[in-house]
């Protein structure tokens, strides 16, 4: 009962009570924001996005990375998701905004 009273009184006492999982998620997001765009993708993933921006085809990127083409499509989809994008074009635009394509676009 005491925990419930504390939780109900928290807003009036200017205290926030969040579940541990929520706090951990917020802490992780904050760490990513502090460290900048480099933390969003690995250097290998940045290289893949740079290759796409330079006009390379997925099968070429897959071959250079040592993956099957289908596997590369799955990996790139995860990269797109990490950038908050649903399509290759959206991902390339997001990567450009984050400054990840500077080396590939001159």
C-alpha positions as CSV (number, residue, x, y, z in Angstrom):
1,X,0.0,0.0,0.0
2,X,2.9,2.4,0.8
3,X,4.3,2.0,-2.8
4,X,0.9,2.9,-4.2
5,X,0.6,6.0,-2.1
6,X,4.2,7.0,-3.0
7,X,3.3,6.6,-6.7
8,X,0.2,8.6,-6.4
9,X,1.9,11.4,-4.5
10,X,4.9,11.5,-6.8
11,X,3.5,14.1,-9.3
12,X,2.4,16.5,-6.5
13,X,5.9,16.2,-5.0
14,X,7.5,16.9,-8.4
15,X,8.9,13.4,-8.5
16,X,8.8,11.0,-11.5
17,X,8.3,7.3,-11.0
18,X,9.0,5.2,-14.1
19,X,9.3,1.5,-14.6
20,X,13.0,0.3,-14.6
21,X,12.7,-0.8,-18.3
22,X,11.5,2.6,-19.4
23,X,14.4,4.3,-17.5
24,X,16.9,2.0,-19.1
25,X,15.5,2.6,-22.6
26,X,15.6,6.3,-22.1
27,X,19.2,6.1,-20.8
28,X,20.2,4.1,-23.9
29,X,18.6,6.6,-26.3
30,X,20.2,9.5,-24.5
31,X,23.6,7.8,-24.9
32,X,23.0,7.4,-28.6
33,X,22.0,11.0,-28.9
34,X,25.1,12.2,-27.0
35,X,27.5,10.1,-29.1
36,X,26.1,11.3,-32.4
37,X,25.3,9.6,-35.7
38,X,28.4,7.4,-35.6
39,X,26.6,5.3,-32.9
40,X,23.6,4.6,-35.0
41,X,25.4,2.4,-37.5
42,X,28.6,0.4,-37.5
43,X,31.5,1.5,-39.7
44,X,30.7,-1.5,-42.0
45,X,27.0,-0.4,-42.3
46,X,28.1,3.2,-43.0
47,X,30.3,1.8,-45.8
48,X,27.3,-0.1,-47.3
49,X,25.3,3.1,-47.3
50,X,28.1,5.0,-48.9
51,X,28.3,2.3,-51.6
52,X,24.6,2.6,-52.2
53,X,24.9,6.3,-52.5
54,X,27.8,5.9,-55.0
55,X,25.5,3.8,-57.2
56,X,26.6,0.3,-56.3
57,X,24.1,-2.5,-56.6
58,X,23.1,-4.7,-53.7
59,X,24.7,-7.8,-55.2
60,X,28.0,-5.9,-55.6
61,X,27.9,-4.7,-52.0
62,X,27.0,-8.3,-50.8
63,X,29.9,-9.8,-52.8
64,X,32.4,-7.3,-51.4
65,X,31.2,-7.9,-47.9
66,X,31.1,-11.7,-48.3
67,X,27.4,-12.2,-47.9
68,X,24.7,-13.7,-50.1
69,X,22.5,-11.1,-51.9
70,X,19.4,-12.1,-49.9
71,X,21.3,-11.8,-46.7
72,X,22.5,-8.3,-47.7
73,X,19.0,-7.2,-48.4
74,X,18.0,-8.3,-44.9
75,X,21.0,-6.5,-43.4
76,X,20.3,-3.3,-45.3
77,X,16.7,-3.4,-44.2
78,X,17.9,-3.4,-40.6
79,X,20.2,-0.5,-41.4
80,X,17.2,1.4,-42.9
81,X,15.2,0.7,-39.8
82,X,18.1,1.9,-37.6
83,X,18.0,5.2,-39.5
84,X,14.2,5.4,-39.0
85,X,13.6,4.8,-42.7
86,X,11.3,2.4,-44.5
87,X,12.9,2.6,-47.9
88,X,16.3,2.8,-49.4
89,X,15.7,6.4,-50.6
90,X,14.5,7.5,-47.1
91,X,17.6,5.7,-45.6
92,X,20.0,7.5,-47.9
93,X,18.4,10.8,-47.2
94,X,18.6,10.1,-43.4
95,X,22.3,9.0,-43.8
96,X,23.0,12.2,-45.7
97,X,21.3,14.4,-43.0
98,X,23.4,12.6,-40.4
99,X,26.6,13.3,-42.3
100,X,27.4,9.7,-42.9
101,X,27.8,10.0,-46.7
102,X,30.3,12.8,-46.8
103,X,33.2,10.5,-47.9
104,X,31.1,8.9,-50.8
105,X,29.6,12.1,-52.2
106,X,32.7,14.2,-52.2
